[in-house]
């Protein structure tokens, strides 16, 4: 399976729209927003809205898990990526494009 640059985990290719590694990596490099996962505090959710031929108008959610207790020690890796309807209720907005 392909890997995103600088990650240890593969991008799951069972989702047709993630077969293009360049597009998947852009979800982390140029997201529309980043949210704190409501269920797992060691995970951030990177969202990018786009239109894909296979699914239409959608969001791509890339889940990044972090290790390390101190900010300077935090290193993240991709644990999943998939299409969704957008951020979920209860997720805390950490950053938004244009702000």
N, C-alpha and C positions, 0 to 999 in steps of 0.2 A: 504494500500500500504506500502511496506517496506521503511525504512528511512536509509540514510547513517549515520554512526556514527558521532555524533556531528553536525548534520544538523537539520533544522526545516522543510524543504520541502521534500516530498517523491520523490523517483526516479520513473519516469514514466514508468510503466510496460507495456504500450501498445507496446513498442519495445521489441520483444522477447529476444534479446541479453542482455537486462538489467535485466532480471529476476534473474540472479545470482548476488546478492548484493555484494559478495566479489569481483568479477571482476569490478563492477561499482566503488566501493570505491578505487580500485587500480588506476583508471584513475586519481584520485586526488592525491593519495599518491605517485605514481611513474609515472608521465606523461613524455612523450618525449619532450614536449615543453609547454610553457604557453604564451599566447598572450593577448594583450589588445584588447577588442572588439572595432571595428571601429565605431559602432553606439551608444554604451552605455559605457561611460567612467567608470561607477561603476561596470563593469563586466569584468571578466577575463575568458579566454577560455583555458581549459586544454585539450591537445590532446595526444592520445595514439594510435599508429599504431598497428594493429593486424589482424589476420585471424580468422574469425568466420564462423562456418558451415552455418549459415543462410544467410550471406551476402558476404562471401569471404574476400578478402584483402580490408581493410577499415581503417578508423580512427574513434575513438570514441571521440566526443567533449562533454565535461562536462562544462556547463555554471555556473559560480559562481558569484553571485551578492554580492557586499560589501556595508555595511552601515558604517557611521562614516566619519567625515571630516578629522580627524587626523589619521596618520598611526597607532598609538597605540590603537585607538578606532575601527579600522576596524575589522568587523566580517563578514564572508561570509557564504552564504548558497547556496545550489544547487537549481537552478531554472529549469534546463532541462539537458537532456543528450540524445545523438542520434548519429547515424553513419553519416559520411560525407566523402568527397573526400580529406579532409585535410584543412589546414589553408586557409583562404580567402585573396584575394588581399586587402591591406589596413589595415590589422591587424598588430599591432606592436609586434614584438617578444620581450618578457620580459625575458625569460629564456629558455635555451635549454639543454637537457641532454648531459653530457660530456663537458660542458663549465664551 
